[in-house]
Amino acid sequence: MEITLDKHSANQASIKIKLTEADYQPKVDAKLKDYAKKVSIKGFRPGKAPVSMVKNIYGTSILVDEINSILGDSLNNYIKEQSFRILGDPLPVEKVEDQIDWKKQKDFDFEYKIGFVENFELPIDENLEAVKYQIQVDDKLVDETIQNLKSQYGESTNPESVEAGDHVYGDVKAKEGDFEHTVSLDLSKITKKLAEKFIGKGKEDVVDFDAKDVKKGQWEEAFGLTEEDVKDLSGALSFTIKNVNRKAEAEMNQEFFDKIFGPDQVKTEEEFIAKVKETLQSSYDRESQVFTEEELKKTLVEKANLDLPEDFLKEWLLRANEGKVTEKDVENEFPAYSRQLIWSLISNEIARANDIKAEHADVIEKTKEMIREQFASSGLGSSMEESMDMFVDNYLQGNEGQNYMNMLTSAQNDKVLAYVQEKIKLVEKNLSIDDFKELLEK
Protein backbone atom coordinates (compact mmCIF):
# COMPACT_ATOMS: atom_id res chain seq x y z
CA MET A 1 0.00 0.00 0.00
CA GLU A 2 1.21 3.48 -0.87
CA ILE A 3 -0.24 6.65 0.70
CA THR A 4 0.83 10.12 -0.41
CA LEU A 5 -0.20 13.64 0.60
CA ASP A 6 -0.37 16.44 -1.94
CA LYS A 7 -0.94 19.89 -0.38
CA HIS A 8 -2.68 22.27 -2.74
CA SER A 9 -2.68 25.23 -0.36
CA ALA A 10 -2.15 26.12 3.29
CA ASN A 11 -5.37 24.35 4.27
CA GLN A 12 -6.42 21.97 1.48
CA ALA A 13 -4.81 18.79 0.20
CA SER A 14 -5.34 15.44 -1.50
CA ILE A 15 -4.57 12.05 -0.03
CA LYS A 16 -3.88 9.35 -2.60
CA ILE A 17 -4.00 5.67 -1.71
CA LYS A 18 -2.69 2.93 -4.01
CA LEU A 19 -3.70 -0.65 -3.20
CA THR A 20 -2.08 -3.72 -4.75
CA GLU A 21 -3.42 -7.25 -4.72
CA ALA A 22 -1.15 -8.16 -1.83
CA ASP A 23 -2.86 -5.52 0.35
CA TYR A 24 -6.36 -6.94 0.15
CA GLN A 25 -6.36 -10.48 -1.32
CA PRO A 26 -5.41 -12.40 1.87
CA LYS A 27 -8.32 -10.76 3.71
CA VAL A 28 -10.69 -11.40 0.81
CA ASP A 29 -9.67 -15.09 0.64
CA ALA A 30 -10.15 -15.50 4.38
CA LYS A 31 -13.57 -13.86 4.19
CA LEU A 32 -14.60 -16.10 1.29
CA LYS A 33 -13.60 -19.26 3.20
CA ASP A 34 -15.48 -18.09 6.28
CA TYR A 35 -18.52 -17.19 4.17
CA ALA A 36 -18.47 -20.60 2.46
CA LYS A 37 -18.89 -22.27 5.86
CA LYS A 38 -22.14 -20.41 6.50
CA VAL A 39 -23.85 -19.62 3.22
CA SER A 40 -26.72 -21.65 1.80
CA ILE A 41 -26.65 -22.24 -1.96
CA LYS A 42 -29.32 -24.21 -3.82
CA GLY A 43 -28.16 -27.78 -4.50
CA PHE A 44 -25.69 -27.88 -1.62
CA ARG A 45 -26.03 -28.48 2.06
CA PRO A 46 -25.39 -25.34 4.18
CA GLY A 47 -21.65 -24.69 4.35
CA LYS A 48 -20.78 -27.33 1.73
CA ALA A 49 -20.74 -25.22 -1.43
CA PRO A 50 -17.30 -24.96 -3.14
CA VAL A 51 -15.34 -21.81 -2.41
CA SER A 52 -15.06 -21.19 -6.15
CA MET A 53 -18.85 -21.04 -6.45
CA VAL A 54 -19.12 -18.76 -3.41
CA LYS A 55 -16.49 -16.53 -4.99
CA ASN A 56 -18.37 -16.44 -8.28
CA ILE A 57 -21.57 -15.33 -6.53
CA TYR A 58 -20.32 -13.19 -3.67
CA GLY A 59 -16.71 -12.44 -4.53
CA THR A 60 -17.23 -8.93 -5.89
CA SER A 61 -19.29 -7.71 -2.94
CA ILE A 62 -16.77 -9.20 -0.48
CA LEU A 63 -13.92 -7.55 -2.40
CA VAL A 64 -15.67 -4.17 -2.31
CA ASP A 65 -16.41 -4.48 1.43
CA GLU A 66 -12.84 -5.43 2.30
CA ILE A 67 -11.28 -2.68 0.19
CA ASN A 68 -13.63 -0.09 1.73
CA SER A 69 -12.68 -1.37 5.18
CA ILE A 70 -8.96 -1.18 4.38
CA LEU A 71 -9.39 2.32 2.93
CA GLY A 72 -11.28 3.58 5.98
CA ASP A 73 -8.76 2.22 8.47
CA SER A 74 -5.75 3.36 6.43
CA LEU A 75 -7.14 6.84 5.89
CA ASN A 76 -8.02 7.33 9.57
CA ASN A 77 -4.65 6.06 10.77
CA TYR A 78 -2.77 8.22 8.28
CA ILE A 79 -4.67 11.34 9.31
CA LYS A 80 -4.00 10.68 13.00
CA GLU A 81 -0.26 10.70 12.29
CA GLN A 82 -0.32 14.16 10.70
CA SER A 83 0.42 17.46 12.41
CA PHE A 84 -2.71 19.14 11.08
CA ARG A 85 -6.33 18.96 12.26
CA ILE A 86 -8.70 17.73 9.59
CA LEU A 87 -12.05 19.52 9.25
CA GLY A 88 -15.18 17.75 8.15
CA ASP A 89 -14.60 14.37 6.48
CA PRO A 90 -12.38 13.33 3.56
CA LEU A 91 -14.27 13.66 0.27
CA PRO A 92 -13.71 10.93 -2.35
CA VAL A 93 -12.58 12.28 -5.70
CA GLU A 94 -14.57 10.54 -8.40
CA LYS A 95 -13.30 10.70 -11.97
CA VAL A 96 -15.11 9.26 -14.99
CA GLU A 97 -11.87 7.97 -16.47
CA ASP A 98 -11.13 6.06 -13.26
CA GLN A 99 -14.23 3.84 -13.28
CA ILE A 100 -13.36 0.65 -11.40
CA ASP A 101 -13.66 -2.76 -12.99
CA TRP A 102 -14.01 -4.86 -9.85
CA LYS A 103 -13.82 -8.18 -11.71
CA LYS A 104 -10.62 -7.54 -13.68
CA GLN A 105 -8.58 -4.91 -11.82
CA LYS A 106 -5.82 -5.95 -9.47
CA ASP A 107 -4.45 -2.57 -8.45
CA PHE A 108 -6.64 0.30 -7.31
CA ASP A 109 -6.03 4.03 -6.96
CA PHE A 110 -8.17 6.21 -4.70
CA GLU A 111 -8.03 9.93 -4.00
CA TYR A 112 -9.62 12.03 -1.25
CA LYS A 113 -9.85 15.77 -0.77
CA ILE A 114 -9.30 17.08 2.74
CA GLY A 115 -9.51 20.45 4.45
CA PHE A 116 -7.49 21.17 7.55
CA VAL A 117 -5.84 23.71 9.82
CA GLU A 118 -2.31 23.31 11.07
CA ASN A 119 -1.84 22.74 14.78
CA PHE A 120 -1.64 26.04 16.61
CA GLU A 121 -0.87 27.40 20.05
CA LEU A 122 -2.74 30.20 21.79
CA PRO A 123 -0.93 31.35 24.95
CA ILE A 124 -3.39 32.44 27.63
CA ASP A 125 -1.64 34.99 29.85
CA GLU A 126 -1.63 38.69 30.77
CA ASN A 127 -0.25 39.63 27.37
CA LEU A 128 -3.79 39.05 26.14
CA GLU A 129 -6.19 41.87 27.01
CA ALA A 130 -9.99 42.01 26.89
CA VAL A 131 -12.82 44.07 28.34
CA LYS A 132 -15.13 42.96 31.14
CA TYR A 133 -18.41 44.80 30.73
CA GLN A 134 -20.71 45.69 33.62
CA ILE A 135 -24.12 47.13 32.85
CA GLN A 136 -25.30 49.55 35.53
CA VAL A 137 -29.01 49.82 36.34
CA ASP A 138 -29.91 53.46 36.94
CA ASP A 139 -32.91 55.13 38.60
CA LYS A 140 -34.42 55.98 35.22
CA LEU A 141 -34.72 52.29 34.30
CA VAL A 142 -36.09 51.44 37.73
CA ASP A 143 -38.75 54.17 37.42
CA GLU A 144 -39.70 53.03 33.89
CA THR A 145 -39.95 49.41 35.04
CA ILE A 146 -42.17 50.28 38.00
CA GLN A 147 -44.37 52.42 35.76
CA ASN A 148 -44.75 49.52 33.32
CA LEU A 149 -45.61 47.14 36.18
CA LYS A 150 -48.22 49.53 37.51
CA SER A 151 -49.77 49.76 34.05
CA GLN A 152 -49.57 46.00 33.49
CA TYR A 153 -51.17 45.07 36.80
CA GLY A 154 -53.72 47.88 36.88
CA GLU A 155 -57.45 47.31 36.65
CA SER A 156 -58.87 47.03 33.11
CA THR A 157 -62.00 48.92 32.13
CA ASN A 158 -63.97 49.41 28.92
CA PRO A 159 -65.01 53.07 28.83
CA GLU A 160 -67.52 54.53 26.41
CA SER A 161 -65.09 56.97 24.78
CA VAL A 162 -61.39 56.97 23.91
CA GLU A 163 -58.74 58.86 25.87
CA ALA A 164 -54.99 59.22 25.25
CA GLY A 165 -53.05 56.02 25.96
CA ASP A 166 -56.01 53.68 25.52
CA HIS A 167 -56.02 50.46 23.49
CA VAL A 168 -58.63 50.56 20.73
CA TYR A 169 -59.94 47.25 19.39
CA GLY A 170 -61.49 47.26 15.93
CA ASP A 171 -61.29 46.72 12.18
CA VAL A 172 -58.87 48.62 9.97
CA LYS A 173 -59.51 48.46 6.22
CA ALA A 174 -58.48 50.17 3.02
CA LYS A 175 -60.99 52.34 1.19
CA GLU A 176 -59.82 50.66 -2.01
CA GLY A 177 -58.53 47.10 -2.20
CA ASP A 178 -59.00 44.04 0.00
CA PHE A 179 -56.78 45.05 2.93
CA GLU A 180 -58.71 44.37 6.17
CA HIS A 181 -57.50 43.30 9.63
CA THR A 182 -58.92 43.19 13.13
CA VAL A 183 -56.37 44.75 15.50
CA SER A 184 -55.79 46.09 18.97
CA LEU A 185 -54.27 49.53 18.51
CA ASP A 186 -52.03 50.99 21.22
CA LEU A 187 -52.56 54.75 20.93
CA SER A 188 -49.39 55.46 22.92
CA LYS A 189 -47.29 54.00 20.11
CA ILE A 190 -48.51 56.09 17.18
CA THR A 191 -47.94 59.78 16.45
CA LYS A 192 -49.76 62.27 18.64
CA LYS A 193 -51.42 63.75 15.54
CA LEU A 194 -52.90 60.39 14.52
CA ALA A 195 -53.86 59.44 18.08
CA GLU A 196 -55.87 62.67 18.44
CA LYS A 197 -58.24 61.45 15.70
CA PHE A 198 -59.39 58.69 18.06
CA ILE A 199 -59.86 60.86 21.18
CA GLY A 200 -63.52 61.17 22.20
CA LYS A 201 -64.69 58.46 19.79
CA GLY A 202 -66.75 55.47 20.93
CA LYS A 203 -67.99 52.06 19.80
CA GLU A 204 -68.95 51.81 16.11
CA ASP A 205 -67.41 55.21 15.36
CA VAL A 206 -65.21 55.30 12.26
CA VAL A 207 -61.85 57.07 12.19
CA ASP A 208 -60.47 57.97 8.74
CA PHE A 209 -56.72 58.34 8.14
CA ASP A 210 -54.08 57.70 5.51
CA ALA A 211 -51.48 54.92 5.39
CA LYS A 212 -48.72 57.55 5.33
CA ASP A 213 -49.89 58.78 8.76
CA VAL A 214 -48.44 55.56 10.25
CA LYS A 215 -44.68 55.92 10.59
CA LYS A 216 -42.03 53.24 10.07
CA GLY A 217 -42.25 50.50 12.65
CA GLN A 218 -45.64 51.58 14.00
CA TRP A 219 -47.63 49.07 11.98
CA GLU A 220 -45.90 46.32 13.90
CA GLU A 221 -45.42 48.03 17.27
CA ALA A 222 -48.83 49.73 17.56
CA PHE A 223 -51.15 47.73 15.27
CA GLY A 224 -49.50 44.30 15.65
CA LEU A 225 -49.25 43.81 11.87
CA THR A 226 -46.24 42.40 10.02
CA GLU A 227 -44.27 43.97 7.20
CA GLU A 228 -45.79 41.37 4.90
CA ASP A 229 -49.30 42.46 5.95
CA VAL A 230 -48.70 46.09 4.94
CA LYS A 231 -46.01 45.82 2.24
CA ASP A 232 -48.22 47.21 -0.56
CA LEU A 233 -50.53 49.35 1.59
CA SER A 234 -51.17 52.97 0.61
CA GLY A 235 -53.95 55.52 0.42
CA ALA A 236 -57.06 56.09 2.53
CA LEU A 237 -57.93 53.81 5.46
CA SER A 238 -60.74 53.56 8.00
CA PHE A 239 -60.78 52.20 11.56
CA THR A 240 -64.13 51.03 12.95
CA ILE A 241 -63.99 50.97 16.76
CA LYS A 242 -65.43 47.83 18.37
CA ASN A 243 -64.21 48.30 21.92
CA VAL A 244 -62.04 50.53 24.11
CA ASN A 245 -59.69 49.13 26.73
CA ARG A 246 -58.12 51.22 29.47
CA LYS A 247 -55.91 50.19 32.35
CA ALA A 248 -55.82 52.25 35.49
CA GLU A 249 -52.45 52.24 37.21
CA ALA A 250 -52.11 49.82 40.11
CA GLU A 251 -51.66 51.41 43.51
CA MET A 252 -48.39 50.90 45.37
CA ASN A 253 -49.85 48.74 48.12
CA GLN A 254 -49.32 45.28 49.63
CA GLU A 255 -51.62 43.60 47.11
CA PHE A 256 -49.50 45.00 44.25
CA PHE A 257 -46.21 44.03 45.97
CA ASP A 258 -47.47 40.48 46.48
CA LYS A 259 -48.51 40.14 42.83
CA ILE A 260 -45.00 41.05 41.67
CA PHE A 261 -42.74 39.27 44.19
CA GLY A 262 -44.99 36.85 46.05
CA PRO A 263 -46.71 37.07 49.43
CA ASP A 264 -44.94 39.25 52.03
CA GLN A 265 -41.60 39.37 50.16
CA VAL A 266 -41.57 43.17 50.49
CA LYS A 267 -43.55 45.31 52.93
CA THR A 268 -42.93 48.94 52.00
CA GLU A 269 -42.60 51.07 48.89
CA GLU A 270 -38.89 51.56 49.64
CA GLU A 271 -38.36 47.79 49.87
CA PHE A 272 -40.29 47.32 46.62
CA ILE A 273 -38.14 49.84 44.74
CA ALA A 274 -34.97 48.24 46.11
CA LYS A 275 -36.20 44.77 45.09
CA VAL A 276 -37.02 45.93 41.57
CA LYS A 277 -33.54 47.40 41.24
CA GLU A 278 -31.94 44.24 42.60
CA THR A 279 -33.91 42.06 40.17
CA LEU A 280 -33.04 44.27 37.22
CA GLN A 281 -29.36 44.33 38.18
CA SER A 282 -29.30 40.55 38.47
CA SER A 283 -30.79 40.23 35.01
CA TYR A 284 -28.34 42.71 33.50
CA ASP A 285 -25.45 41.03 35.30
CA ARG A 286 -26.25 37.91 33.27
CA GLU A 287 -26.42 39.98 30.10
CA SER A 288 -23.10 41.61 31.02
CA GLN A 289 -21.52 38.19 31.40
CA VAL A 290 -22.90 36.91 28.10
CA PHE A 291 -21.79 40.06 26.26
CA THR A 292 -18.33 39.93 27.86
CA GLU A 293 -17.91 36.30 26.83
CA GLU A 294 -19.04 36.93 23.26
CA GLU A 295 -16.60 39.81 22.92
CA LEU A 296 -13.86 37.65 24.49
CA LYS A 297 -14.53 34.96 21.89
CA LYS A 298 -14.04 37.56 19.16
CA THR A 299 -10.72 38.57 20.74
CA LEU A 300 -9.52 34.96 20.87
CA VAL A 301 -10.64 34.28 17.30
CA GLU A 302 -8.73 37.33 16.10
CA LYS A 303 -5.66 36.32 18.11
CA ALA A 304 -5.65 32.75 16.76
CA ASN A 305 -5.97 34.03 13.17
CA LEU A 306 -7.06 30.66 11.76
CA ASP A 307 -7.51 30.31 8.00
CA LEU A 308 -10.33 27.90 7.17
CA PRO A 309 -10.53 25.96 3.88
CA GLU A 310 -13.76 27.62 2.84
CA ASP A 311 -14.16 25.99 -0.58
CA PHE A 312 -13.65 22.53 0.86
CA LEU A 313 -15.99 23.09 3.81
CA LYS A 314 -18.76 24.41 1.57
CA GLU A 315 -18.46 21.37 -0.68
CA TRP A 316 -18.39 19.05 2.34
CA LEU A 317 -21.49 20.68 3.88
CA LEU A 318 -23.34 20.36 0.58
CA ARG A 319 -22.40 16.70 0.09
CA ALA A 320 -22.88 15.73 3.74
CA ASN A 321 -26.41 17.20 3.67
CA GLU A 322 -27.26 16.10 0.15
CA GLY A 323 -30.89 16.77 -0.66
CA LYS A 324 -31.43 18.78 2.51
CA VAL A 325 -29.63 22.01 1.61
CA THR A 326 -28.83 23.96 -1.56
CA GLU A 327 -25.68 25.83 -2.54
CA LYS A 328 -27.49 29.05 -1.68
CA ASP A 329 -28.34 27.70 1.79
CA VAL A 330 -24.68 26.84 2.38
CA GLU A 331 -23.53 30.27 1.21
CA ASN A 332 -26.02 32.03 3.48
CA GLU A 333 -25.25 29.94 6.56
CA PHE A 334 -21.49 29.64 6.10
CA PRO A 335 -20.44 32.82 7.97
CA ALA A 336 -22.21 31.66 11.13
CA TYR A 337 -20.93 28.10 10.67
CA SER A 338 -17.33 29.24 10.21
CA ARG A 339 -17.44 31.46 13.31
CA GLN A 340 -18.72 28.57 15.40
CA LEU A 341 -16.14 26.18 13.91
CA ILE A 342 -13.24 28.52 14.65
CA TRP A 343 -14.43 29.04 18.23
CA SER A 344 -14.79 25.28 18.66
CA LEU A 345 -11.19 24.74 17.49
CA ILE A 346 -9.90 27.44 19.85
CA SER A 347 -11.94 26.21 22.82
CA ASN A 348 -10.77 22.63 22.31
CA GLU A 349 -7.14 23.73 22.03
CA ILE A 350 -7.30 25.78 25.23
CA ALA A 351 -8.98 22.86 27.00
CA ARG A 352 -6.35 20.40 25.73
CA ALA A 353 -3.38 22.63 26.55
CA ASN A 354 -4.62 23.38 30.07
CA ASP A 355 -6.25 20.05 30.95
CA ILE A 356 -9.74 21.54 31.21
CA LYS A 357 -12.52 18.96 31.21
CA ALA A 358 -16.24 19.10 31.83
CA GLU A 359 -17.45 16.35 34.13
CA HIS A 360 -20.85 14.68 34.39
CA ALA A 361 -21.69 16.84 37.41
CA ASP A 362 -21.06 19.96 35.31
CA VAL A 363 -23.51 18.73 32.69
CA ILE A 364 -26.17 18.10 35.33
CA GLU A 365 -25.75 21.56 36.87
CA LYS A 366 -25.71 23.26 33.46
CA THR A 367 -28.94 21.51 32.52
CA LYS A 368 -30.56 22.51 35.81
CA GLU A 369 -29.67 26.15 35.17
CA MET A 370 -31.24 25.99 31.71
CA ILE A 371 -34.44 24.40 33.02
CA ARG A 372 -34.72 26.90 35.89
CA GLU A 373 -34.48 29.78 33.42
CA GLN A 374 -37.17 28.26 31.23
CA PHE A 375 -39.53 27.71 34.15
CA ALA A 376 -38.79 31.12 35.64
CA SER A 377 -39.90 32.83 32.44
CA SER A 378 -43.21 30.94 32.68
CA GLY A 379 -43.69 31.84 36.34
CA LEU A 380 -43.32 28.25 37.54
CA GLY A 381 -39.76 28.42 38.85
CA SER A 382 -40.43 27.75 42.52
CA SER A 383 -42.85 24.87 41.91
CA MET A 384 -40.65 22.53 39.89
CA GLU A 385 -37.54 21.97 42.03
CA GLU A 386 -38.93 18.74 43.49
CA SER A 387 -39.23 17.34 39.95
CA MET A 388 -35.89 18.72 38.75
CA ASP A 389 -34.09 15.36 38.49
CA MET A 390 -36.85 14.00 36.26
CA PHE A 391 -36.72 17.05 33.98
CA VAL A 392 -32.92 16.79 33.73
CA ASP A 393 -32.96 13.06 32.93
CA ASN A 394 -35.67 13.44 30.30
CA TYR A 395 -33.83 16.26 28.58
CA LEU A 396 -30.39 14.66 28.58
CA GLN A 397 -31.72 11.36 27.23
CA GLY A 398 -33.54 13.11 24.39
CA ASN A 399 -32.48 13.49 20.78
CA GLU A 400 -30.64 10.14 20.85
CA GLY A 401 -28.10 11.41 23.36
CA GLN A 402 -27.21 14.52 21.36
CA ASN A 403 -28.66 16.77 24.07
CA TYR A 404 -26.14 15.36 26.53
CA MET A 405 -23.23 15.96 24.16
CA ASN A 406 -24.40 19.52 23.47
CA MET A 407 -24.58 20.26 27.19
CA LEU A 408 -21.15 18.67 27.71
CA THR A 409 -19.69 20.96 25.04
CA SER A 410 -21.46 23.97 26.55
CA ALA A 411 -20.19 23.14 30.05
CA GLN A 412 -16.63 22.79 28.76
CA ASN A 413 -16.90 26.11 26.91
CA ASP A 414 -18.00 27.73 30.18
CA LYS A 415 -14.93 26.33 31.93
CA VAL A 416 -12.65 27.48 29.12
CA LEU A 417 -14.03 31.02 29.23
CA ALA A 418 -13.77 31.14 33.02
CA TYR A 419 -10.15 29.96 32.82
CA VAL A 420 -9.29 32.55 30.18
CA GLN A 421 -10.80 35.37 32.24
CA GLU A 422 -8.69 34.30 35.23
CA LYS A 423 -5.44 34.33 33.25
CA ILE A 424 -5.62 37.32 30.91
CA LYS A 425 -5.73 41.04 31.61
CA LEU A 426 -9.37 42.09 31.98
CA VAL A 427 -10.16 45.79 31.89
CA GLU A 428 -13.49 46.56 33.57
CA LYS A 429 -15.85 48.93 31.81
CA ASN A 430 -19.14 50.16 33.26
CA LEU A 431 -21.98 50.73 30.81
CA SER A 432 -25.28 52.52 31.09
CA ILE A 433 -28.31 50.82 29.55
CA ASP A 434 -28.16 53.26 26.62
CA ASP A 435 -24.43 52.56 26.12
CA PHE A 436 -25.17 48.84 26.09
CA LYS A 437 -27.94 49.21 23.51
CA GLU A 438 -25.57 51.22 21.28
CA LEU A 439 -22.95 48.47 21.49
CA LEU A 440 -25.51 45.84 20.51
CA GLU A 441 -26.51 47.86 17.46
CA LYS A 442 -22.95 48.03 16.13
Buried (B, 14 or more C-beta within 10 A) or exposed (E): EEBEEEEEEEBBBBBBBBBEEEBBEEBBBEBBEEBBEEBEBEEBEEEEBEBEBBBEBBBEEBBEBBBEEBBEEBBEEBBEEBEBBBBBEBBEEEEEEEEEEEEEEEEBEBBBBBBBBEEEEBEBEEEBEBBBBBBBBBEEBBEEBBEEBBBEBBEEEEEEBBEEEBBBBBBBBBEEEEBEEEBBBBBEBBEEEBBEBBEEBEBEBEBEBEBEEBEEEBBBEBBBBEEEBBEEBEEEBBBBBEEBBBBEBBEBEBEBBEEBBEEEEBEEEEEBBEBBBEBBBEEBEEEBBEBBBEBBBEBBBEBBEBEBBEEBBBBBBBEEEEEEBEEEEBEEEBEEBBEEBBBEBBBBBBBEEBEBEBEEEBBBBBBBEBBBEEBEEEEEBEEBEEEBEEBBEEBBEEEEEEBBEBBBBBBBBBBBBEBBBEBBEBEEEEBBBEBBEEEEEE
